[in-house]
């Protein structure tokens, strides 16, 4: 259960930038990301997606694998993110809490559609597989390759 890739986007609509490490602030998210400090809704601090789901989508569409296509911040490997809703866990030295599934939107649908796959079909494919929205509960840093550790039940 690790972090395979890290991405930020400095401004809305800007291309994502891959990072080796990111700095997070409690309740604000990733320093330097377009969503830093926004709190319009819970879970806006940080988004995660499973590498396995991206690979499955790309293989099914005959596309080259590109782990940045969903525009999520952290790409994980070896963990089912849907199971982390309402769960605390750590990545690197940062405490996080899963808030809700990060369901697909029309923006994702338009970004991934093709001649053979409509925007609506893209959205339908990603429902339940689009990742996880989380709140950042502590300041810290996450590096590529960091372990994901579930909180111990008390």
C-alpha positions in Angstrom: 0.0 0.0 0.0 2.0 2.9 -1.3 2.0 6.2 -3.1 3.1 5.6 -6.7 2.8 9.2 -8.1 2.2 12.7 -6.8 0.6 15.5 -8.8 -0.3 19.2 -8.3 -1.8 21.8 -10.6 -0.8 25.3 -9.6 -3.9 26.9 -11.1 -7.3 25.8 -12.4 -7.0 24.3 -15.9 -3.2 24.3 -15.8 -1.4 21.0 -16.7 -0.6 18.8 -13.8 3.0 18.8 -12.5 4.5 15.6 -11.2 6.4 15.9 -7.9 8.7 13.7 -5.9 7.3 15.2 -2.7 4.6 17.5 -1.5 4.1 19.6 1.6 0.6 19.6 3.2 -0.9 21.9 5.8 -3.7 20.8 8.2 -7.1 21.8 6.8 -5.7 23.5 3.7 -4.2 20.8 1.5 -1.1 20.8 -0.7 1.1 23.9 -0.6 1.2 25.2 -4.2 -1.9 23.4 -5.5 -4.9 25.2 -7.0 -7.1 23.9 -4.2 -4.9 25.0 -1.3 -6.9 26.7 1.4 -10.3 26.1 -0.3 -13.0 24.7 1.9 -16.2 24.9 -0.2 -16.9 21.2 0.7 -15.3 18.5 2.9 -12.6 16.5 1.2 -11.4 19.3 -1.0 -7.9 19.3 0.5 -6.6 16.2 -1.3 -7.7 13.6 -3.8 -6.4 10.0 -4.3 -7.0 7.4 -7.1 -5.9 3.8 -7.5 -3.2 3.2 -10.2 -4.9 -0.1 -10.9 -8.1 1.6 -11.9 -6.3 4.0 -14.3 -4.4 1.0 -15.8 -7.7 -0.9 -16.2 -9.3 2.1 -18.0 -6.4 2.7 -20.3 -6.1 -1.0 -21.2 -9.8 -1.2 -21.9 -9.5 1.8 -24.2 -6.3 0.7 -26.0 -4.6 3.8 -24.6 -1.1 4.1 -23.3 -1.1 4.2 -19.5 -0.9 7.7 -18.1 -1.3 7.9 -14.3 -2.1 11.6 -14.4 -5.3 11.4 -16.5 -7.7 11.6 -13.6 -6.1 14.8 -12.3 -6.1 13.4 -8.7 -3.2 14.4 -6.4 -2.0 11.0 -5.2 -1.9 7.8 -7.2 -2.0 4.8 -4.9 -1.1 1.1 -5.4 -2.3 -1.9 -3.4 -5.2 -0.4 -1.5 -8.9 -0.2 -2.2 -9.7 3.5 -1.6 -13.4 3.0 -1.3 -12.8 1.2 2.0 -11.2 4.4 3.4 -14.4 6.5 3.6 -14.8 7.7 7.2 -11.4 6.2 8.1 -8.2 7.8 9.4 -4.9 6.8 7.9 -1.4 8.2 7.4 0.7 8.7 4.3 4.3 9.6 5.1 4.0 11.7 8.3 0.6 13.2 7.4 -2.7 12.1 9.1 -5.6 12.0 6.7 -9.3 11.1 6.9 -11.3 9.7 4.0 -14.4 11.9 3.5 -16.2 10.6 0.4 -15.7 9.0 -2.9 -14.3 11.3 -5.6 -16.9 10.6 -8.2 -16.3 11.6 -11.8 -17.6 14.8 -13.3 -18.2 16.0 -16.9 -14.8 17.6 -16.9 -13.2 14.2 -16.4 -15.6 12.8 -19.0 -14.6 15.4 -21.6 -10.9 15.0 -20.9 -11.0 11.2 -21.4 -13.6 10.8 -24.2 -12.6 9.6 -27.6 -14.2 8.8 -31.0 -15.4 5.5 -29.5 -16.1 6.6 -26.0 -18.6 9.4 -25.2 -18.3 11.8 -22.2 -21.2 10.1 -20.6 -19.6 6.6 -21.0 -16.4 7.9 -19.4 -18.3 9.2 -16.4 -20.3 6.0 -16.1 -17.1 3.9 -16.2 -15.5 5.9 -13.3 -18.5 5.9 -11.0 -17.4 4.1 -7.9 -13.8 4.0 -9.1 -12.9 7.7 -9.3 -10.9 7.7 -6.0 -11.3 9.3 -2.6 -11.6 12.9 -1.2 -9.7 13.3 2.0 -9.2 16.0 4.7 -5.7 16.8 5.8 -5.5 16.4 9.6 -1.9 17.3 10.2 1.0 19.3 8.7 3.7 17.2 7.0 5.2 15.9 3.9 4.5 13.0 1.5 7.1 11.6 -0.8 6.8 9.3 -3.8 6.9 5.7 -2.5 5.4 6.6 1.0 3.5 3.9 2.7 -0.2 4.1 3.5 -0.9 3.0 7.1 -4.4 2.6 8.4 -5.1 4.0 11.9 -5.2 1.3 14.6 -8.6 0.8 16.3 -8.6 1.8 19.9 
